[in-house]
Amino acid sequence: VPQWPRECGGGGLSVEEAKILREEMARISARPALASFGIDMLGPALLKYGSKEQQQKHLLKIARGEIRWCQGYSEPNAGSDLASVQTEAKDIGDHYRINGSKIWTSNADKADWIFCLVRTDSDAPKHQGISFVLFDMQSPGVSTVPIKLISGQSPFCQTFFDDVKVPKENVLGDPSKGFYYLMEGLAEERLIAATQNIAAAHKAFDLTRTFVMERKIFGKPLSAQQNTQFTLAEMAAEIDMAKVYVDKCVTWLNED
């Protein structure tokens, strides 16, 4: 987590420095850094919207790889329509009582904690009244059932919540803005993947350019052919355009 503050287990780098670091590590085929739901999706939300107590409790453990998180978004009757969340969190004074289920919860049977979308206000508009809550997977009332794929493996689970008690201090930020925190987290995840893919494209381009310069046809380098030069120029331009677009998205996402 090079971009996280040092006190949270990070390297304290700027957005631009962290992006360059990812690009350079990909370019030299360095071993990928630790990746997880906690790092890619929950961490940025905690840094931006979490309370000081939530940050102190979770961020260092995430950065050190000491805790595994799973993501409670999709539901059996909603699928990718995440604003149609029906898992209910009923207000019981100092805590919520959660009932419902999530589907395709990756590694839920192995996770320590879950960050989860729940509906706390059934009378609010569809995209509102949704809260982003954090709770221990060992809480009474939480259970998981692996979903067997054709391979026989079970990377996914269905996760059930039966009267799960979650303290109100485990709600992230504004209780009515859980859906918007979710969307921002997904944008962060996709931009990290895009930056890594651009770095991989740069490497592929360098390998291609080296190949056509060394490869000879009828005694002349392949790079001397005009159509090869045009193809290389087109590849370089497309990579540069993608990089400009991603850089603009990164800047936009980090604006207040």
C-alpha positions in Angstrom: 0.0 0.0 0.0 2.6 2.6 -1.1 0.0 5.4 -1.3 -1.4 4.9 2.2 -0.1 7.2 5.0 2.8 5.8 6.9 0.9 5.7 10.2 -1.6 3.3 8.4 1.1 0.9 7.2 1.7 2.6 3.9 4.6 4.3 2.1 3.3 7.8 2.2 3.6 8.3 -1.6 1.6 10.7 -3.6 -1.0 9.5 -6.2 1.4 10.2 -9.0 4.4 8.5 -7.3 2.3 5.4 -6.5 1.1 5.2 -10.1 4.6 5.4 -11.4 5.8 2.7 -9.0 3.0 0.3 -10.2 4.0 1.0 -13.8 7.7 0.4 -13.2 7.2 -2.8 -11.1 5.0 -4.2 -13.9 7.6 -3.1 -16.6 10.4 -5.1 -14.9 8.1 -8.1 -14.1 8.6 -7.6 -10.4 6.6 -10.0 -8.2 3.1 -8.4 -7.7 2.5 -6.7 -4.4 -0.1 -8.1 -2.0 -3.6 -7.7 -3.4 -6.9 -8.2 -1.5 -10.4 -6.9 -1.1 -9.1 -5.1 2.0 -6.4 -3.3 0.0 -8.1 -2.6 -3.3 -11.7 -1.8 -2.2 -12.1 -1.4 1.6 -8.9 0.4 2.4 -9.5 3.5 0.2 -13.0 3.9 1.6 -11.7 3.6 5.2 -9.1 6.2 4.5 -11.6 8.7 3.0 -14.7 8.1 5.0 -13.8 5.9 8.0 -13.7 7.2 11.6 -10.3 7.4 13.3 -11.3 4.4 15.4 -12.2 2.3 12.3 -8.9 3.3 10.6 -6.8 2.4 13.7 -8.6 -0.9 14.1 -8.4 -2.2 10.5 -5.8 -0.4 8.3 -2.6 -1.7 9.8 -3.9 -5.3 9.8 -4.9 -4.9 6.1 -1.5 -3.5 5.1 0.3 -6.3 7.0 -1.9 -9.0 5.4 -3.1 -10.1 8.9 -6.8 -10.1 8.1 -8.8 -11.4 5.2 -11.9 -9.5 4.1 -14.8 -10.6 1.8 -17.3 -8.5 0.0 -21.0 -8.6 0.6 -22.6 -6.9 -2.4 -24.6 -9.2 -4.8 -27.8 -10.8 -3.7 -29.8 -13.8 -5.1 -32.6 -11.6 -6.4 -30.5 -8.6 -7.4 -27.3 -9.9 -9.0 -25.3 -6.9 -10.4 -28.1 -4.5 -9.6 -26.5 -3.5 -6.4 -29.0 -0.7 -5.6 -31.7 -3.4 -5.3 -30.2 -4.6 -2.0 -32.8 -6.3 0.2 -30.6 -7.5 3.1 -32.2 -5.6 6.0 -30.5 -3.9 8.9 -33.0 -3.0 11.5 -32.2 -0.2 14.0 -32.2 -1.6 17.5 -30.9 1.4 19.3 -27.1 1.0 19.8 -26.8 -1.7 17.0 -28.4 -3.1 13.9 -30.0 -6.5 13.5 -29.1 -7.9 10.0 -31.2 -10.4 8.1 -30.7 -11.5 4.5 -28.2 -13.2 2.3 -25.4 -12.5 -0.3 -24.4 -14.5 -3.3 -21.1 -15.2 -5.0 -19.2 -14.0 -1.9 -15.6 -14.9 -2.8 -13.8 -16.8 -0.1 -16.5 -16.0 2.5 -15.8 -19.3 4.2 -12.2 -18.3 4.8 -12.7 -14.6 5.5 -12.3 -12.9 8.9 -14.5 -9.9 8.3 -16.9 -8.7 5.7 -17.7 -5.3 4.3 -21.4 -5.4 3.3 -24.2 -3.4 1.8 -27.4 -3.4 3.8 -30.7 -1.5 3.6 -31.2 0.6 6.7 -34.1 2.7 5.3 -36.7 0.9 3.2 -38.7 4.1 2.6 -35.7 5.9 1.0 -35.2 6.1 -2.8 -33.5 3.0 -4.4 -30.0 4.3 -4.3 -30.3 5.8 -0.8 -31.1 4.2 2.5 -28.2 1.8 1.9 -25.4 1.5 4.5 -21.9 0.2 4.2 -21.2 -1.9 7.3 -18.2 -3.9 8.6 -18.5 -6.9 10.8 -16.8 -10.1 12.0 -17.6 -13.3 10.1 -17.6 -15.1 13.4 -20.6 -13.1 14.6 -23.5 -15.3 15.8 -26.0 -15.7 12.9 -23.4 -15.6 10.0 -23.1 -18.8 8.0 -21.7 -19.7 4.5 -22.4 -22.4 2.0 -19.8 -23.0 -0.8 -21.1 -22.8 -4.4 -19.6 -25.7 -6.2 -18.5 -25.0 -9.8 -18.1 -27.6 -12.6 -14.4 -27.9 -11.6 -15.5 -29.1 -8.1 -13.8 -26.1 -6.5 -15.6 -23.5 -4.4 -14.1 -20.0 -4.6 -17.6 -18.6 -4.1 -20.2 -18.9 -1.3 -23.7 -17.9 -0.5 -23.6 -16.1 2.9 -26.5 -15.9 5.2 -27.3 -13.4 8.0 -29.8 -14.5 10.7 -30.3 -11.8 13.3 -26.7 -10.7 13.2 -25.9 -8.0 15.7 -23.7 -5.2 14.3 -22.7 -2.2 16.5 -23.5 1.1 14.9 -19.9 2.2 15.2 -19.2 -0.4 12.4 -21.1 1.7 9.9 -18.8 3.5 7.4 -19.4 7.2 7.1 -23.0 8.5 6.4 -25.5 5.6 6.8 -27.4 6.8 3.8 -24.5 6.8 1.3 -23.4 3.2 1.3 -24.1 2.8 -2.4 -22.0 5.8 -3.3 -19.1 4.5 -1.2 -19.4 1.2 -3.1 -19.3 2.8 -6.5 -16.2 4.8 -5.5 -14.5 1.6 -4.3 -15.2 -0.1 -7.6 -13.8 2.8 -9.5 -10.6 2.6 -7.4 -10.3 -1.1 -8.2 -10.7 -0.6 -11.9 -8.2 2.2 -12.1 -5.6 0.1 -10.4 -6.2 -2.7 -12.9 -6.1 -0.3 -15.8 -2.8 1.2 -14.6 -1.3 -2.4 -14.4 -2.7 -3.3 -17.8 -1.1 -0.2 -19.4 2.2 -1.1 -17.9 1.8 -4.6 -19.3 1.0 -3.1 -22.7 4.2 -1.0 -22.6 6.2 -4.1 -21.9 4.5 -6.0 -24.8 5.2 -3.0 -27.1 8.9 -3.0 -26.1 9.2 -6.7 -26.7 7.5 -6.3 -30.1 9.7 -3.5 -31.1 12.8 -5.5 -30.2 11.6 -8.5 -32.1 10.9 -6.5 -35.4 14.3 -4.8 -35.1 16.1 -8.2 -34.8 14.0 -10.2 -37.2 15.1 -10.1 -40.8 13.3 -10.9 -44.0 15.3 -11.2 -47.2 18.3 -9.8 -45.3 16.5 -6.6 -44.1 15.2 -5.9 -40.7 11.4 -6.3 -40.4 11.4 -2.8 -38.8 12.4 -1.4 -42.1 9.1 -2.2 -43.7 6.6 0.7 -43.8 3.6 -1.3 -42.7 5.5 -2.5 -39.6 6.4 1.1 -38.8 2.8 2.2 -39.1 1.7 -0.7 -36.9 4.2 0.2 -34.2 3.2 3.9 -34.3 -0.5 2.9 -34.0 0.3 0.7 -31.0 2.3 3.4 -29.3 -0.4 6.0 -29.9 -3.2 3.8 -28.5 -1.2 3.0 -25.3 -0.4 6.8 -24.8 -4.1 7.6 -25.3 -5.2 5.0 -22.7 -2.6 6.3 -20.3 -3.8 9.9 -20.6 -7.4 8.8 -20.0 -6.5 6.7 -16.9 -4.4 9.6 -15.5 -7.4 11.9 -15.9 -9.6 9.4 -14.1 -7.1 9.1 -11.3 -7.0 12.9 -10.9 -10.8 13.1 -10.9 -11.2 10.3 -8.3 -8.7 12.0 -5.9 -10.3 15.4 -6.1 -12.4 16.4 -3.1 
